[in-house]
Amino acid sequence: MRRLITDNDGLYVDRPIYALPVPHTWEHDPTVTLVGDAAHLMPPLGVGVNLAMLDACELALAIARHDTAGDAVRAYEETMLPRSVAMARLLDGGAEELLSTEMPDFAHEAAH
């Protein structure tokens, strides 16, 4: 990550890394729910888009399988929330490793 910042052709633009608090939940509303980063914004460690696609698929299946939007939203949230909280706990604090001040071993080996 550091080399992407230092070895580029343009000006550096600070883009903070955001994450929602763990656990992030909300009161159920039968007419509205959240998917993807809106539901579980996490550090960019390789799971965000996969969770967002899984959320969208599960919500679509829940809508197809339930008689009311409220039932579908509840079924989707009962599956999505525990999974996203577990993943957020696993990744919590992981962004610090992206911008560590220590150089990785492979960087020292490349210099020799």
All heavy atoms as an XYZ file, in Angstrom:
850
protein
N       0.820     -1.183      0.000
C       0.000      0.000      0.000
C       0.876      1.264      0.000
O       0.573      2.211     -0.685
C      -0.917     -0.052      1.223
C      -1.865      1.072      1.304
S      -3.123      0.928      0.074
C      -4.527      1.437      0.982
N       1.950      1.223      0.755
C       2.816      2.399      0.841
C       3.388      2.751     -0.526
O       3.458      3.919     -0.898
C       3.942      2.148      1.831
C       4.828      3.381      1.985
C       5.948      3.159      2.927
N       5.406      2.831      4.231
C       6.116      2.330      5.220
N       7.380      2.108      5.057
N       5.568      2.054      6.364
N       3.774      1.760     -1.316
C       4.357      2.040     -2.636
C       3.316      2.621     -3.582
O       3.663      3.399     -4.462
C       4.987      0.785     -3.196
C       6.216      0.405     -2.357
C       7.013     -0.667     -2.947
N       7.721     -0.137     -4.105
C       8.319     -0.897     -4.985
N       8.307     -2.195     -4.862
N       8.940     -0.372     -6.010
N       2.054      2.265     -3.415
C       1.011      2.893     -4.224
C       0.929      4.387     -3.951
O       0.612      5.179     -4.829
C      -0.348      2.248     -3.937
C      -0.557      0.846     -4.470
C      -1.883      0.283     -3.954
C      -0.533      0.826     -5.984
N       1.228      4.773     -2.727
C       1.182      6.187     -2.347
C       2.452      6.914     -2.780
O       2.401      8.000     -3.344
C       0.973      6.327     -0.827
C      -0.404      5.775     -0.438
C       1.117      7.777     -0.375
C      -0.614      5.618      1.046
N       3.605      6.299     -2.551
C       4.872      6.999     -2.792
C       5.343      6.923     -4.242
O       6.058      7.817     -4.695
C       5.978      6.448     -1.878
O       6.156      5.048     -2.147
C       5.641      6.672     -0.418
N       4.992      5.896     -4.973
C       5.518      5.695     -6.331
C       4.478      5.976     -7.409
O       4.489      5.352     -8.458
C       6.025      4.263     -6.491
C       7.187      3.950     -5.570
O       7.696      4.867     -4.906
O       7.579      2.775     -5.509
N       3.596      6.935     -7.194
C       2.582      7.219     -8.207
C       2.971      8.446     -9.020
O       3.917      9.163     -8.692
C       1.204      7.399     -7.559
C       1.127      8.644     -6.713
O       1.253      9.744     -7.229
N       0.930      8.477     -5.417
N       2.235      8.713    -10.086
C       2.532      9.841    -10.972
C       1.812     11.124    -10.594
O       2.132     12.186    -11.111
C       2.142      9.487    -12.415
C       2.990      8.353    -12.969
O       4.130      8.191    -12.497
O       2.508      7.653    -13.866
N       0.821     11.050     -9.700
C       0.031     12.229     -9.394
C       0.208     12.701     -7.970
O       1.030     12.187     -7.215
N      -0.584     13.700     -7.632
C      -0.567     14.238     -6.288
C      -1.257     13.272     -5.334
O      -2.191     12.564     -5.713
C      -1.279     15.587     -6.256
C      -0.647     16.708     -7.081
C      -1.540     17.939     -7.048
C       0.739     17.041     -6.547
N      -0.817     13.264     -4.113
C      -1.438     12.441     -3.075
C      -2.753     13.090     -2.649
O      -2.815     14.292     -2.395
C      -0.511     12.295     -1.874
C      -1.159     11.627     -0.697
C      -1.368     10.260     -0.699
C      -1.586     12.369      0.393
C      -1.980      9.649      0.366
C      -2.199     11.757      1.465
C      -2.395     10.394      1.448
O      -3.008      9.779      2.501
N      -3.807     12.302     -2.598
C      -5.099     12.769     -2.111
C      -5.466     11.899     -0.920
O      -5.598     10.682     -1.058
C      -6.194     12.652     -3.200
C      -7.544     13.083     -2.646
C      -5.815     13.479     -4.415
N      -5.574     12.518      0.245
C      -5.901     11.773      1.460
C      -7.335     11.262      1.380
O      -8.274     12.034      1.212
C      -5.732     12.681      2.679
C      -5.955     11.938      3.981
O      -5.866     10.692      4.000
O      -6.221     12.611      4.992
N      -7.502      9.964      1.470
C      -8.819      9.337      1.479
C      -8.894      8.478      2.737
O      -8.358      7.375      2.770
C      -9.016      8.463      0.253
C      -8.782      9.198     -1.043
C     -10.013      9.165     -1.906
N      -9.708      9.678     -3.216
C     -10.079     10.871     -3.642
N     -10.752     11.665     -2.860
N      -9.777     11.269     -4.852
N      -9.512      9.005      3.780
C      -9.578      8.255      5.047
C     -10.285      6.912      4.866
O     -11.140      6.759      4.001
C     -10.388      9.166      5.968
C     -10.439     10.493      5.309
C     -10.197     10.283      3.852
N      -9.907      5.959      5.682
C     -10.559      4.648      5.694
C     -11.581      4.664      6.813
O     -11.249      4.902      7.967
C      -9.523      3.527      5.905
C      -8.557      3.501      4.718
C     -10.217      2.182      6.077
C      -7.407      2.543      4.885
N     -12.828      4.421      6.454
C     -13.907      4.440      7.423
C     -14.390      3.022      7.701
O     -14.283      2.135      6.851
C     -15.100      5.254      6.898
C     -14.789      6.710      6.713
C     -14.542      7.230      5.451
C     -14.737      7.572      7.803
C     -14.256      8.578      5.279
C     -14.445      8.915      7.638
C     -14.216      9.408      6.367
O     -13.930     10.730      6.206
N     -14.931      2.818      8.878
C     -15.578      1.563      9.244
C     -16.666      1.885     10.259
O     -16.530      2.822     11.051
C     -14.576      0.579      9.827
N     -17.731      1.121     10.210
C     -18.799      1.284     11.188
C     -18.386      0.636     12.503
O     -17.558     -0.287     12.513
C     -20.089      0.638     10.672
C     -20.754      1.364      9.499
C     -21.863      0.498      8.894
C     -21.311      2.701      9.944
N     -18.937      1.088     13.617
C     -18.615      0.452     14.903
C     -19.101     -0.995     14.910
O     -20.037     -1.357     14.211
C     -19.362      1.296     15.924
C     -20.389      2.050     15.161
C     -19.897      2.174     13.755
N     -18.430     -1.810     15.710
C     -18.786     -3.231     15.827
C     -19.391     -3.459     17.198
O     -18.786     -3.092     18.192
C     -17.531     -4.120     15.656
C     -17.892     -5.586     15.784
C     -16.842     -3.830     14.334
N     -20.572     -4.035     17.314
C     -21.491     -4.407     16.238
C     -22.304     -3.203     15.778
O     -22.580     -2.294     16.553
C     -22.404     -5.429     16.889
C     -22.478     -5.017     18.320
C     -21.116     -4.432     18.633
N     -22.682     -3.210     14.523
C     -23.553     -2.172     13.969
C     -24.894     -2.823     13.648
O     -24.970     -3.707     12.794
C     -22.943     -1.578     12.705
C     -23.838     -0.574     12.043
N     -24.094      0.659     12.588
C     -24.552     -0.636     10.903
C     -24.920      1.322     11.803
N     -25.216      0.554     10.775
N     -25.914     -2.421     14.360
C     -27.256     -2.945     14.124
C     -28.242     -1.783     14.127
O     -27.864     -0.649     14.431
C     -27.665     -3.972     15.195
O     -27.640     -3.343     16.478
C     -26.726     -5.177     15.200
N     -29.461     -2.057     13.823
C     -30.499     -1.041     13.796
C     -31.832     -1.677     14.140
O     -31.967     -2.905     14.110
C     -30.570     -0.357     12.435
C     -30.771     -1.315     11.297
C     -31.963     -1.782     10.800
C     -29.760     -1.952     10.514
N     -31.746     -2.655      9.773
C     -30.390     -2.784      9.570
C     -28.354     -1.899     10.517
C     -29.698     -3.549      8.641
C     -27.674     -2.676      9.592
C     -28.337     -3.479      8.665
N     -32.790     -0.806     14.471
C     -34.132     -1.298     14.741
C     -34.770     -1.746     13.438
O     -34.677     -1.046     12.428
C     -35.000     -0.213     15.379
C     -34.754     -0.039     16.851
C     -35.792      0.875     17.491
O     -36.993      0.726     17.185
O     -35.365      1.721     18.278
N     -35.424     -2.880     13.486
C     -36.094     -3.413     12.295
C     -37.201     -2.468     11.839
O     -37.971     -1.952     12.643
C     -36.677     -4.796     12.616
C     -37.557     -5.320     11.536
N     -37.062     -5.787     10.351
C     -38.908     -5.425     11.466
C     -38.071     -6.179      9.585
N     -39.199     -5.961     10.243
N     -37.252     -2.227     10.553
C     -38.332     -1.473      9.917
C     -38.817     -2.353      8.772
O     -38.026     -2.727      7.902
C     -37.807     -0.140      9.386
C     -38.887      0.706      8.748
O     -39.727      0.166      7.992
O     -38.900      1.917      8.981
N     -40.092     -2.699      8.738
C     -40.570     -3.635      7.723
C     -40.525     -3.094      6.301
O     -40.691     -3.867      5.347
C     -42.015     -3.924      8.145
C     -42.406     -2.792      9.011
C     -41.148     -2.294      9.651
N     -40.253     -1.822      6.125
C     -40.267     -1.260      4.772
C     -38.900     -0.834      4.268
O     -38.779     -0.384      3.133
C     -41.208     -0.029      4.707
O     -40.721      0.970      5.608
C     -42.630     -0.414      5.089
N     -37.875     -0.971      5.096
C     -36.546     -0.500      4.680
C     -35.477     -1.377      5.305
O     -35.639     -1.872      6.419
C     -36.377      0.973      5.111
C     -35.383      1.169      6.176
C     -36.090      1.865      3.973
N     -34.395     -1.601      4.585
C     -33.243     -2.306      5.136
C     -31.995     -1.792      4.444
O     -32.065     -0.932      3.562
C     -33.383     -3.834      4.978
O     -32.374     -4.465      5.782
C     -33.245     -4.294      3.537
N     -30.860     -2.298      4.838
C     -29.581     -1.870      4.279
C     -28.849     -3.078      3.706
O     -28.987     -4.195      4.205
C     -28.719     -1.215      5.355
C     -29.316      0.018      6.040
C     -28.435      0.441      7.213
C     -29.492      1.152      5.058
N     -28.054     -2.845      2.669
C     -27.206     -3.880      2.087
C     -25.803     -3.314      1.897
O     -25.603     -2.098      1.850
C     -27.747     -4.413      0.735
C     -29.096     -5.066      0.894
C     -27.806     -3.322     -0.307
N     -24.832     -4.192      1.779
C     -23.467     -3.789      1.463
C     -22.865     -2.859      2.503
O     -23.100     -2.994      3.696
N     -22.072     -1.892      2.020
C     -21.377     -0.972      2.923
C     -22.329     -0.170      3.796
O     -21.967      0.217      4.906
C     -20.480     -0.015      2.141
C     -19.182     -0.650      1.689
O     -18.907     -1.793      2.098
O     -18.437     -0.001      0.938
N     -23.530      0.093      3.325
C     -24.497      0.818      4.154
C     -24.836      0.014      5.402
O     -25.088      0.572      6.462
C     -25.767      1.106      3.363
N     -24.826     -1.300      5.299
C     -25.156     -2.175      6.422
C     -23.935     -2.544      7.259
O     -24.056     -2.757      8.455
C     -25.817     -3.457      5.909
N     -22.782     -2.647      6.621
C     -21.597     -3.139      7.333
C     -20.309     -2.646      6.686
O     -19.526     -3.414      6.157
C     -21.608     -4.665      7.413
C     -22.019     -5.343      6.143
N     -21.246     -5.360      5.016
C     -23.149     -6.009      5.832
C     -21.855     -6.031      4.064
N     -23.024     -6.428      4.523
N     -20.087     -1.339      6.764
C     -18.865     -0.750      6.224
C     -17.672     -1.217      7.046
O     -17.627     -1.043      8.257
C     -18.957      0.776      6.256
C     -17.752      1.542      5.719
C     -17.519      1.216      4.251
C     -17.944      3.028      5.926
N     -16.707     -1.851      6.358
C     -15.517     -2.403      7.013
C     -14.273     -1.908      6.300
O     -14.358     -1.388      5.197
C     -15.555     -3.931      6.948
C     -16.725     -4.540      7.673
S     -16.744     -6.328      7.449
C     -18.489     -6.633      7.580
N     -13.105     -2.098      6.909
C     -11.861     -1.725      6.221
C     -11.734     -2.489      4.899
O     -12.257     -3.594      4.756
C     -10.757     -2.151      7.195
C     -11.424     -2.317      8.503
C     -12.857     -2.663      8.224
N     -11.028     -1.923      3.926
C     -10.885     -2.576      2.614
C      -9.923     -3.765      2.672
O      -8.766     -3.676      2.260
C     -10.349     -1.451      1.724
C      -9.589     -0.581      2.672
C     -10.349     -0.633      3.972
N     -10.410     -4.871      3.202
C      -9.561     -6.046      3.382
C     -10.058     -7.248      2.587
O      -9.780     -8.391      2.924
C      -9.466     -6.388      4.878
C      -8.824     -5.289      5.735
C      -8.950     -5.607      7.214
C      -7.367     -5.084      5.345
N     -10.820     -6.993      1.522
C     -11.149     -8.055      0.588
C     -12.482     -8.749      0.768
O     -12.726     -9.753      0.110
N     -13.362     -8.258      1.630
C     -14.641     -8.943      1.813
C     -15.848     -8.078      1.482
O     -16.944     -8.600      1.313
C     -14.799     -9.494      3.248
C     -13.741    -10.525      3.557
C     -14.799     -8.386      4.268
N     -15.678     -6.778      1.366
C     -16.805     -5.871      1.218
C     -17.718     -6.172      0.046
O     -18.926     -6.311      0.205
N     -17.158     -6.258     -1.145
C     -18.007     -6.487     -2.317
C     -18.634     -7.878     -2.275
O     -19.768     -8.065     -2.703
C     -17.238     -6.243     -3.638
C     -16.237     -7.348     -3.907
C     -18.212     -6.088     -4.788
N     -17.928     -8.851     -1.725
C     -18.495    -10.189     -1.612
C     -19.697    -10.196     -0.673
O     -20.725    -10.820     -0.973
C     -17.432    -11.185     -1.131
C     -16.333    -11.358     -2.145
O     -16.588    -11.469     -3.337
N     -15.107    -11.355     -1.683
N     -19.572     -9.506      0.459
C     -20.703     -9.411      1.377
C     -21.863     -8.646      0.744
O     -23.027     -9.008      0.922
C     -20.294     -8.746      2.686
C     -19.429     -9.571      3.624
C     -19.042     -8.747      4.847
C     -20.126    -10.845      4.042
N     -21.564     -7.590      0.007
C     -22.621     -6.809     -0.640
C     -23.384     -7.662     -1.656
O     -24.621     -7.602     -1.722
C     -22.030     -5.580     -1.318
N     -22.673     -8.452     -2.444
C     -23.344     -9.319     -3.426
C     -24.154    -10.400     -2.721
O     -25.274    -10.719     -3.147
C     -22.314     -9.916     -4.386
C     -21.737     -8.846     -5.282
S     -20.428     -9.308     -6.455
C     -20.362    -11.025     -6.518
N     -23.624    -10.959     -1.651
C     -24.358    -11.951     -0.882
C     -25.603    -11.325     -0.262
O     -26.690    -11.917     -0.290
C     -23.454    -12.555      0.197
C     -24.024    -13.682      1.037
C     -24.522    -14.835      0.169
C     -22.980    -14.175      2.022
N     -25.473    -10.119      0.275
C     -26.627     -9.405      0.824
C     -27.713     -9.257     -0.233
O     -28.896     -9.538      0.018
C     -26.240     -7.999      1.293
C     -25.376     -7.968      2.536
O     -25.160     -9.026      3.162
O     -24.908     -6.857      2.866
N     -27.339     -8.770     -1.415
C     -28.322     -8.535     -2.478
C     -29.016     -9.829     -2.879
O     -30.248     -9.855     -3.054
C     -27.641     -7.894     -3.681
N     -28.252    -10.908     -3.000
C     -28.850    -12.204     -3.361
C     -29.799    -12.697     -2.272
O     -30.905    -13.164     -2.567
C     -27.757    -13.244     -3.602
S     -26.822    -12.962     -5.109
N     -29.374    -12.596     -1.030
C     -30.218    -13.068      0.070
C     -31.484    -12.231      0.217
O     -32.550    -12.762      0.504
C     -29.431    -13.115      1.374
C     -28.456    -14.264      1.398
C     -27.717    -14.396      2.712
O     -27.745    -13.462      3.529
O     -27.099    -15.453      2.906
N     -31.373    -10.930      0.019
C     -32.561    -10.084      0.086
C     -33.520    -10.430     -1.049
O     -34.729    -10.547     -0.832
C     -32.184     -8.607      0.054
C     -33.350     -7.621      0.123
C     -34.201     -7.849      1.370
C     -32.823     -6.190      0.075
N     -32.994    -10.629     -2.252
C     -33.850    -11.002     -3.389
C     -34.553    -12.334     -3.128
O     -35.756    -12.472     -3.387
C     -33.016    -11.078     -4.670
N     -33.834    -13.306     -2.607
C     -34.448    -14.604     -2.292
C     -35.493    -14.464     -1.192
O     -36.553    -15.093     -1.254
C     -33.376    -15.612     -1.883
C     -32.482    -16.119     -3.010
C     -31.329    -16.948     -2.447
C     -33.282    -16.917     -4.027
N     -35.202    -13.651     -0.197
C     -36.167    -13.444      0.885
C     -37.446    -12.808      0.347
O     -38.558    -13.196      0.737
C     -35.552    -12.581      1.991
N     -37.319    -11.853     -0.556
C     -38.498    -11.217     -1.157
C     -39.309    -12.238     -1.946
O     -40.540    -12.268     -1.865
C     -38.077    -10.023     -2.044
C     -37.539     -8.886     -1.157
C     -39.237     -9.540     -2.907
C     -36.834     -7.774     -1.927
N     -38.604    -13.101     -2.682
C     -39.299    -14.114     -3.483
C     -39.979    -15.167     -2.616
O     -41.001    -15.726     -3.006
C     -38.303    -14.783     -4.440
N     -39.456    -15.435     -1.452
C     -39.950    -16.532     -0.606
C     -40.968    -16.107      0.450
O     -41.546    -16.968      1.102
C     -38.777    -17.205      0.085
C     -37.868    -17.937     -0.866
C     -36.675    -18.537     -0.153
N     -35.858    -19.288     -1.092
C     -34.575    -19.513     -0.933
N     -33.947    -19.050      0.139
N     -33.904    -20.200     -1.825
N     -41.169    -14.827      0.656
C     -42.067    -14.370      1.719
C     -43.254    -13.610      1.149
O     -43.165    -12.997      0.084
C     -41.292    -13.528      2.739
C     -40.337    -14.338      3.538
N     -39.071    -14.641      3.093
C     -40.469    -14.926      4.740
C     -38.452    -15.386      3.999
N     -39.287    -15.578      5.012
N     -44.344    -13.652      1.880
C     -45.587    -13.025      1.411
C     -45.597    -11.513      1.559
O     -46.280    -10.822      0.807
C     -46.789    -13.616      2.159
C     -47.004    -15.087      1.818
O     -46.635    -15.495      0.690
O     -47.539    -15.810      2.674
N     -44.858    -10.981      2.535
C     -44.853     -9.529      2.743
C     -43.417     -9.010      2.742
O     -42.471     -9.749      3.032
C     -45.509     -9.144      4.087
O     -44.660     -9.595      5.147
C     -46.905     -9.739      4.222
N     -43.300     -7.729      2.426
C     -41.979     -7.097      2.451
C     -41.398     -7.144      3.862
O     -40.203     -7.403      4.043
C     -42.073     -5.654      1.967
N     -42.240     -6.935      4.872
C     -41.770     -6.965      6.251
C     -41.195     -8.312      6.638
O     -40.143     -8.379      7.293
N     -41.868     -9.384      6.241
C     -41.350    -10.728      6.528
C     -40.034    -10.977      5.796
O     -39.107    -11.583      6.332
C     -42.366    -11.794      6.137
C     -43.592    -11.814      7.034
O     -43.530    -11.258      8.154
O     -44.615    -12.404      6.615
N     -39.964    -10.502      4.553
C     -38.740    -10.689      3.769
C     -37.573     -9.920      4.385
O     -36.473    -10.454      4.521
C     -38.970    -10.231      2.330
N     -37.820     -8.682      4.768
C     -36.767     -7.862      5.380
C     -36.296     -8.498      6.681
O     -35.097     -8.592      6.946
C     -37.254     -6.412      5.594
C     -36.303     -5.634      6.490
C     -37.406     -5.713      4.244
N     -37.222     -8.959      7.506
C     -36.849     -9.590      8.771
C     -35.998    -10.850      8.527
O     -34.968    -11.056      9.166
C     -38.069     -9.943      9.607
C     -37.665    -10.507     10.978
C     -38.828    -10.678     11.921
N     -39.558     -9.469     12.204
C     -39.150     -8.493     13.023
N     -37.977     -8.575     13.622
N     -39.898     -7.427     13.238
N     -36.411    -11.690      7.590
C     -35.663    -12.920      7.291
C     -34.252    -12.589      6.794
O     -33.271    -13.217      7.215
C     -36.418    -13.742      6.254
N     -34.160    -11.613      5.915
C     -32.851    -11.196      5.404
C     -31.964    -10.685      6.535
O     -30.811    -11.095      6.667
C     -33.045    -10.120      4.326
C     -31.842     -9.256      4.111
C     -30.698     -9.749      3.489
C     -31.829     -7.926      4.538
C     -29.587     -8.953      3.300
C     -30.728     -7.119      4.350
C     -29.611     -7.637      3.727
O     -28.506     -6.844      3.545
N     -32.496     -9.793      7.378
C     -31.696     -9.216      8.464
C     -31.285    -10.267      9.483
O     -30.189    -10.188     10.047
C     -32.465     -8.080      9.137
C     -32.590     -6.857      8.259
C     -33.433     -5.746      8.859
O     -34.082     -5.963      9.914
O     -33.457     -4.661      8.265
N     -32.128    -11.265      9.726
C     -31.780    -12.326     10.682
C     -30.599    -13.154     10.201
O     -29.877    -13.733     11.007
C     -32.993    -13.222     10.939
C     -34.046    -12.558     11.807
C     -35.318    -13.384     11.961
O     -35.449    -14.456     11.324
O     -36.200    -12.939     12.713
N     -30.373    -13.194      8.901
C     -29.219    -13.899      8.343
C     -28.019    -12.972      8.196
O     -26.901    -13.310      8.570
C     -29.579    -14.483      6.961
O     -30.673    -15.371      7.107
C     -28.410    -15.211      6.346
N     -28.266    -11.775      7.655
C     -27.180    -10.860      7.332
C     -26.508    -10.256      8.560
O     -25.280    -10.183      8.613
C     -27.724     -9.740      6.428
C     -26.690     -8.711      5.989
S     -26.418     -7.354      7.150
C     -28.023     -6.590      7.153
N     -27.283     -9.827      9.539
C     -26.689     -9.130     10.691
C     -25.685     -9.980     11.468
O     -24.559     -9.521     11.714
C     -27.772     -8.558     11.599
C     -28.466     -7.310     11.050
C     -29.691     -6.957     11.896
C     -27.510     -6.139     10.989
N     -26.014    -11.215     11.856
C     -24.998    -11.998     12.580
C     -23.739    -12.258     11.751
O     -22.621    -12.206     12.267
C     -25.714    -13.315     12.900
C     -27.167    -13.011     12.809
C     -27.295    -11.920     11.785
N     -23.912    -12.494     10.452
C     -22.753    -12.741      9.585
C     -21.890    -11.490      9.474
O     -20.665    -11.555      9.596
C     -23.226    -13.177      8.195
C     -22.073    -13.395      7.231
C     -22.505    -13.683      5.809
N     -23.283    -12.585      5.279
C     -24.505    -12.711      4.764
N     -25.092    -13.885      4.713
N     -25.145    -11.657      4.291
N     -22.506    -10.336      9.275
C     -21.716     -9.116      9.116
C     -21.049     -8.698     10.426
O     -19.923     -8.203     10.407
C     -22.572     -7.979      8.544
O     -23.588     -7.608      9.429
N     -21.710     -8.915     11.550
C     -21.097     -8.596     12.844
C     -19.882     -9.502     13.075
O     -18.821     -9.034     13.502
C     -22.123     -8.719     13.995
C     -21.428     -8.705     15.349
C     -23.148     -7.599     13.905
N     -20.011    -10.786     12.768
C     -18.887    -11.712     12.934
C     -17.708    -11.306     12.051
O     -16.552    -11.306     12.496
C     -19.326    -13.144     12.620
N     -17.985    -10.929     10.797
C     -16.907    -10.528      9.896
C     -16.298     -9.203     10.341
O     -15.079     -9.023     10.308
C     -17.433    -10.413      8.463
C     -16.359    -10.158      7.441
S     -15.058    -11.420      7.384
C     -15.977    -12.810      6.772
N     -17.113     -8.267     10.791
C     -16.605     -6.978     11.262
C     -15.702     -7.170     12.477
O     -14.669     -6.505     12.600
C     -17.767     -6.043     11.594
N     -16.080     -8.077     13.371
C     -15.218     -8.355     14.537
C     -13.886     -8.929     14.095
O     -12.836     -8.588     14.630
C     -15.921     -9.322     15.483
C     -16.936     -8.649     16.359
C     -17.374     -9.529     17.524
N     -18.240     -8.756     18.379
C     -19.545     -9.004     18.557
N     -20.106    -10.028     17.962
N     -20.251     -8.235     19.347
N     -13.926     -9.807     13.110
C     -12.703    -10.426     12.605
C     -11.764     -9.376     11.988
O     -10.552     -9.446     12.159
C     -13.053    -11.493     11.562
C     -11.914    -12.255     10.933
C     -11.227    -13.138     11.981
C     -12.416    -13.107      9.784
N     -12.337     -8.397     11.283
C     -11.533     -7.401     10.580
C     -11.290     -6.128     11.382
O     -10.529     -5.263     10.946
C     -12.216     -7.031      9.259
C     -12.417     -8.177      8.278
C     -13.155     -7.684      7.042
C     -11.105     -8.823      7.913
N     -11.915     -6.002     12.551
C     -11.805     -4.784     13.343
C     -10.341     -4.485     13.649
O      -9.605     -5.327     14.158
C     -12.607     -4.930     14.645
C     -12.792     -3.616     15.367
O     -12.815     -2.561     14.698
O     -12.932     -3.635     16.608
N      -9.906     -3.296     13.308
C      -8.518     -2.894     13.527
C      -7.570     -3.315     12.423
O      -6.394     -2.954     12.446
N      -8.048     -4.050     11.439
C      -7.189     -4.540     10.366
C      -6.652     -3.465      9.448
O      -5.630     -3.655      8.791
N      -7.299     -2.321      9.403
C      -6.835     -1.239      8.527
C      -5.475     -0.721      8.958
O      -4.714     -0.221      8.129
C      -7.859     -0.110      8.492
N      -5.159     -0.829     10.248
C      -3.847     -0.362     10.711
C      -2.712     -1.097     10.006
O      -1.650     -0.544      9.780
C      -3.711     -0.528     12.230
C      -4.504      0.482     13.023
C      -5.912      0.001     13.340
O      -6.124     -1.206     13.526
O      -6.806      0.850     13.391
N      -2.937     -2.347      9.654
C      -1.905     -3.129      8.978
C      -1.681     -2.652      7.546
O      -0.618     -2.869      6.979
C      -2.281     -4.617      8.977
C      -2.370     -5.227     10.359
C      -1.055     -5.145     11.116
O       0.004     -5.409     10.526
O      -1.096     -4.811     12.307
N      -2.681     -2.010      6.945
C      -2.525     -1.523      5.578
C      -1.474     -0.424      5.480
O      -0.780     -0.301      4.480
C      -3.859     -0.976      5.055
C      -4.960     -1.978      4.788
C      -6.239     -1.249      4.404
C      -4.551     -2.953      3.706
N      -1.380      0.385      6.507
C      -0.478      1.532      6.479
C       0.536      1.479      7.609
O       0.885      2.482      8.207
C      -1.291      2.829      6.557
C      -2.272      3.030      5.408
C      -3.144      4.235      5.660
C      -1.549      3.157      4.087
N       1.047      0.316      7.883
C       2.026      0.132      8.940
C       3.280      0.955      8.662
O       3.677      1.159      7.516
C       2.401     -1.355      9.032
O       3.472     -1.533      9.906
N       3.911      1.424      9.700
C       5.159      2.176      9.541
C       6.352      1.250      9.350
O       7.431      1.697      8.982
C       5.413      3.068     10.772
O       5.447      2.257     11.939
C       4.333      4.128     10.904
N       6.175     -0.029      9.586
C       7.255     -0.991      9.406
C       7.221     -1.545      7.989
O       6.167     -1.833      7.445
C       7.104     -2.137     10.402
C       7.237     -1.693     11.844
C       7.054     -2.841     12.813
O       7.290     -3.997     12.417
O       6.665     -2.572     13.955
N       8.392     -1.691      7.408
C       8.477     -2.251      6.066
C       8.369     -3.772      6.148
O       8.995     -4.395      7.013
C       9.800     -1.871      5.400
C       9.921     -0.388      5.110
S       8.675      0.205      3.967
C       9.321     -0.402      2.436
N       7.611     -4.411      5.258
C       7.522     -5.868      5.265
C       8.851     -6.486      4.825
O       9.675     -5.839      4.180
C       6.413     -6.154      4.253
C       6.357     -4.947      3.387
C       6.800     -3.794      4.232
N       9.051     -7.759      5.169
C      10.299     -8.448      4.839
C      10.607     -8.412      3.343
O      11.742     -8.236      2.945
C      10.248     -9.896      5.315
C      10.309     -9.990      6.834
O      10.799     -9.032      7.472
O       9.866    -11.015      7.372
N       9.579     -8.587      2.491
C       9.836     -8.632      1.057
C      10.378     -7.299      0.528
O      11.101     -7.265     -0.453
C       8.599     -9.064      0.272
C       7.462     -8.079      0.313
C       7.415     -6.998     -0.548
C       6.414     -8.253      1.204
C       6.377     -6.103     -0.524
C       5.358     -7.366      1.238
C       5.345     -6.276      0.385
N      10.062     -6.190      1.186
C      10.566     -4.888      0.740
C      12.070     -4.792      0.962
O      12.801     -4.235      0.158
C       9.853     -3.752      1.473
N      12.566     -5.346      2.063
C      14.004     -5.339      2.352
C      14.728     -6.255      1.385
O      15.825     -5.947      0.922
C      14.277     -5.769      3.792
C      13.690     -4.830      4.811
N      14.107     -3.533      4.947
C      12.709     -5.010      5.728
C      13.429     -2.937      5.911
N      12.557     -3.821      6.391
N      14.127     -7.393      1.060
C      14.753     -8.346      0.142
C      14.872     -7.753     -1.263
O      15.867     -7.969     -1.943
C      13.932     -9.632      0.103
C      13.977    -10.384      1.407
C      12.958    -11.530      1.447
O      12.351    -11.831      0.410
O      12.798    -12.121      2.521
N      13.892     -6.981     -1.694
C      13.921     -6.380     -3.036
C      15.013     -5.337     -3.157
O      15.534     -5.100     -4.234
C      12.551     -5.763     -3.361
N      15.384     -4.706     -2.051
C      16.410     -3.651     -2.080
C      17.809     -4.242     -2.233
O      18.729     -3.534     -2.609
C      16.330     -2.831     -0.791
N      17.974     -5.528     -1.987
C      19.311     -6.137     -2.046
C      19.574     -6.751     -3.383
O      18.898     -7.124     -4.147
C      19.460     -7.194     -0.969
C      19.371     -6.580      0.397
N      20.024     -7.089      1.462
C      18.723     -5.499      0.891
C      19.766     -6.355      2.551
N      18.956     -5.398      2.201
